Amino acid sequence: MNGNGNFRILCWNVNGIRAISKKNFPEWFAKESPDILCLQETKAHPSQIDEELRNFNGYKSWFFSAEKKGYSGVAIYSKHVPQRVAAGFNEPEFDSEGRVIEMEFEKFILFNAYFPNGGRGEERVRYKLKFYDSLFKRAEALRPKQKNIIICGDYNTAHKEIDLARPKENQKTSGFLPEERAWLDKIVSMKYVDVFREFNKQPGQYTYWDQITRARERNVGWRIDYFFVSEEARPLVKKASIYMDVMGSDHCPIGLELKI
């Protein structure tokens, strides 16, 4: 990881790693060949995944799965050996759902997170906001030691009206509730940067589409997958992208290119 080359991190909610592995995922992964790939909603325990997929093309992989089968879960594939890896927060209410892997490298600390969906009522919205609190509390504790913090994943919240196709119709929908959006405002006030918007301020840039209504065909979507980086890490960022043409999930991948 030393030198001045480009370093690519890709991030994707795959909506089931076993399902997507039967689609375009292996070919896409091999073609893109990122330095690091972060996955959310893997919906599988490592024992349920073929060894060929666990150790894909020589990558090292780490999985953190939910206790409940076929639910949640995150994974990281890396070409580079991290200095340290931690799964979860040591908080059983979150760790039982397999929602975050933290990985430390020489130049940055990476969090791969699958933020809860608040769509099942007020209790889950509270759970979701509590997860935000725990994750960023952890990130802030590490920030003095390693200022370059990268937090990627499915945040399950559209921040601004530009980040979803139908903001007026979704004012009372989880994913665009005032209290959820306020948490993203708080992240920004803590000097974390939504790096995609540093490069692209256009509307119509989404990362999730409802499958039932075939919303992707009409691009009636939501931008709920993000790379937020600490302000100190911003100079490392060369590019941030959304790959809206990549199929296989109800989300599309997002990417971050670093100069390190």
C-alpha positions in Angstrom: 0.0 0.0 0.0 3.0 2.2 -0.1 3.6 4.5 -3.0 1.6 6.9 -5.1 -0.7 4.6 -7.0 -4.4 4.6 -7.2 -6.2 2.6 -4.5 -9.8 1.6 -5.1 -12.5 0.6 -2.6 -15.8 -0.6 -3.9 -18.9 -1.0 -1.8 -22.1 -2.9 -2.6 -25.3 -4.1 -0.9 -25.6 -7.4 -2.8 -29.0 -8.5 -1.3 -27.6 -12.0 -0.8 -24.1 -13.1 -1.7 -25.2 -16.6 -2.7 -27.9 -15.2 -5.0 -25.7 -12.7 -6.7 -22.9 -15.2 -7.1 -25.2 -17.0 -9.6 -25.6 -13.8 -11.5 -22.9 -11.4 -12.7 -21.0 -11.0 -9.4 -17.9 -13.2 -10.0 -17.3 -11.8 -13.5 -17.8 -8.2 -12.3 -15.5 -8.7 -9.3 -12.8 -10.2 -11.4 -13.0 -7.4 -14.0 -13.1 -4.5 -11.5 -10.4 -6.1 -9.3 -10.6 -3.4 -6.5 -8.0 -3.2 -3.7 -10.9 -3.7 -1.2 -14.5 -4.7 -1.7 -17.0 -4.1 1.1 -20.3 -6.0 0.9 -23.5 -5.5 2.9 -26.6 -7.7 3.3 -24.6 -10.9 2.5 -27.4 -13.0 4.1 -25.0 -16.0 4.7 -22.6 -17.5 7.1 -19.1 -18.3 5.8 -19.9 -22.0 6.0 -22.7 -21.5 3.5 -20.4 -20.0 0.9 -18.3 -21.9 -1.5 -14.6 -21.8 -0.7 -13.9 -20.5 -4.2 -16.1 -17.4 -3.4 -14.7 -17.0 0.1 -11.1 -16.8 -1.3 -11.9 -15.2 -4.6 -8.9 -14.7 -6.9 -6.5 -14.7 -4.0 -8.3 -12.0 -1.9 -8.4 -12.4 1.8 -12.0 -12.2 3.1 -13.7 -11.5 6.4 -17.3 -12.1 7.2 -19.5 -11.0 10.0 -22.9 -12.7 9.9 -26.1 -12.3 11.8 -27.3 -14.9 14.2 -30.5 -15.2 12.2 -29.9 -17.2 9.1 -30.4 -15.5 5.8 -30.4 -12.0 7.3 -28.1 -8.9 7.3 -24.4 -9.6 7.4 -21.3 -7.8 6.1 -18.0 -8.9 4.4 -14.7 -7.4 3.3 -12.4 -8.7 0.6 -8.9 -7.2 0.5 -5.7 -7.6 -1.5 -3.8 -6.1 1.4 -3.3 -7.5 4.9 -4.8 -5.2 7.5 -3.0 -4.3 10.7 -6.1 -5.0 12.7 -9.7 -6.3 12.1 -12.6 -6.0 14.5 -16.2 -7.2 14.0 -19.0 -5.4 15.8 -18.9 -3.1 18.8 -19.1 -5.6 21.6 -22.8 -4.5 21.8 -24.9 -7.6 21.5 -28.0 -5.9 20.2 -26.1 -4.8 17.1 -23.5 -7.6 16.9 -26.2 -10.2 16.8 -27.3 -8.7 13.4 -23.7 -8.7 11.9 -23.7 -5.1 10.9 -20.1 -3.7 10.9 -16.5 -4.7 10.3 -13.7 -2.3 11.2 -10.3 -2.7 9.5 -7.1 -0.7 10.2 -4.5 -0.1 7.5 -1.4 2.1 7.6 -3.1 5.1 6.0 -6.7 4.8 7.1 -9.3 3.0 9.2 -12.2 1.6 7.2 -15.7 0.8 8.5 -18.0 -1.4 6.4 -21.5 -0.9 7.8 -25.0 -2.1 7.1 -27.1 0.4 8.9 -30.5 -0.9 10.1 -33.7 -0.3 8.1 -36.2 1.6 10.1 -39.2 0.5 8.0 -40.7 -1.8 10.5 -41.9 0.9 12.9 -40.8 3.4 15.5 -38.9 0.8 17.5 -36.6 0.0 14.6 -36.1 3.7 13.8 -34.9 4.1 17.4 -32.6 1.0 17.0 -31.3 2.5 13.7 -30.4 5.8 15.3 -28.8 4.1 18.2 -26.6 2.2 15.8 -25.6 5.5 14.1 -24.7 6.7 17.6 -22.6 3.7 18.4 -20.8 3.6 15.1 -19.8 7.2 15.1 -18.8 7.2 18.7 -16.4 4.4 17.9 -15.1 6.3 14.8 -14.6 9.4 16.9 -12.7 7.4 19.6 -10.2 6.3 16.9 -9.9 9.6 15.1 -7.2 11.1 17.3 -5.1 8.0 16.7 -5.8 7.6 13.0 -7.4 10.6 11.5 -8.2 9.1 8.1 -11.5 7.5 8.7 -13.6 6.0 5.9 -17.2 4.8 6.7 -18.9 3.1 3.8 -22.0 1.1 3.4 -25.8 1.1 3.1 -26.8 3.9 5.4 -30.5 3.3 4.7 -31.2 7.1 4.6 -31.4 9.6 1.8 -29.8 12.8 3.1 -31.2 15.6 0.9 -34.2 16.0 -1.4 -31.8 15.6 -4.3 -31.0 12.1 -3.0 -34.3 10.5 -3.9 -36.7 10.7 -6.8 -39.8 11.5 -4.8 -39.0 13.5 -1.7 -42.4 15.0 -1.1 -44.1 11.6 -1.2 -41.6 10.1 1.3 -41.5 12.7 4.1 -43.1 10.2 6.5 -41.2 7.1 5.1 -38.3 5.6 7.0 -35.2 6.4 5.0 -36.2 10.0 4.7 -37.7 10.8 8.1 -36.5 14.2 9.7 -34.8 12.4 12.6 -32.9 10.1 10.2 -31.8 12.9 8.0 -30.8 14.9 11.1 -28.3 12.2 11.9 -26.6 12.7 8.5 -26.6 16.4 9.2 -24.9 15.6 12.5 -22.3 13.5 10.8 -21.5 16.4 8.5 -21.3 18.8 11.5 -18.7 16.3 13.0 -16.7 17.0 9.8 -17.3 13.9 7.9 -17.6 14.4 4.1 -20.1 12.8 1.7 -17.4 12.5 -0.9 -19.7 11.6 -3.9 -21.3 15.1 -3.6 -17.9 16.6 -3.8 -17.6 15.4 -7.4 -21.2 15.1 -8.5 -24.0 17.5 -7.6 -26.5 16.3 -10.2 -30.0 14.9 -9.4 -31.0 11.4 -10.5 -27.9 9.8 -9.0 -29.3 6.8 -7.0 -28.0 3.6 -5.5 -31.2 1.7 -4.6 -34.5 1.0 -6.5 -37.6 -0.9 -5.3 -37.7 -4.2 -7.2 -41.4 -4.8 -6.7 -42.4 -1.6 -8.6 -39.6 -2.1 -11.2 -38.5 1.4 -10.2 -35.0 0.9 -11.7 -36.4 1.0 -15.2 -37.8 4.5 -14.5 -34.9 5.5 -12.3 -37.2 6.2 -9.4 -34.5 5.6 -6.8 -32.8 6.6 -3.6 -29.2 7.4 -2.9 -28.7 5.6 0.4 -25.2 4.1 0.0 -22.3 6.3 0.9 -18.7 6.9 1.5 -18.3 9.3 4.3 -14.7 10.2 5.1 -13.3 12.3 7.9 -12.3 15.8 6.8 -8.7 14.9 7.4 -8.9 12.1 4.9 -10.4 14.3 2.2 -7.1 15.1 0.5 -6.6 11.4 -0.1 -9.7 11.2 -2.2 -9.2 11.3 -6.0 -12.7 10.2 -7.1 -16.0 8.9 -5.9 -18.5 7.1 -8.2 -21.8 5.4 -8.4 -22.1 2.5 -10.9 -25.7 2.7 -11.8 -25.4 0.3 -14.7 -24.2 -2.7 -12.6 -27.1 -5.1 -12.1 -27.7 -8.1 -9.8 -29.1 -6.5 -6.7 -31.7 -3.9 -5.8 -28.7 -1.7 -5.0 -25.8 -0.8 -7.3 -22.1 -0.5 -6.3 -20.4 2.7 -5.3 -16.6 3.4 -5.5 -13.9 5.5 -3.9 -10.5 6.1 -5.4 -7.6 7.2 -3.2 -4.1 8.6 -3.8 -1.9 6.6 -1.4 
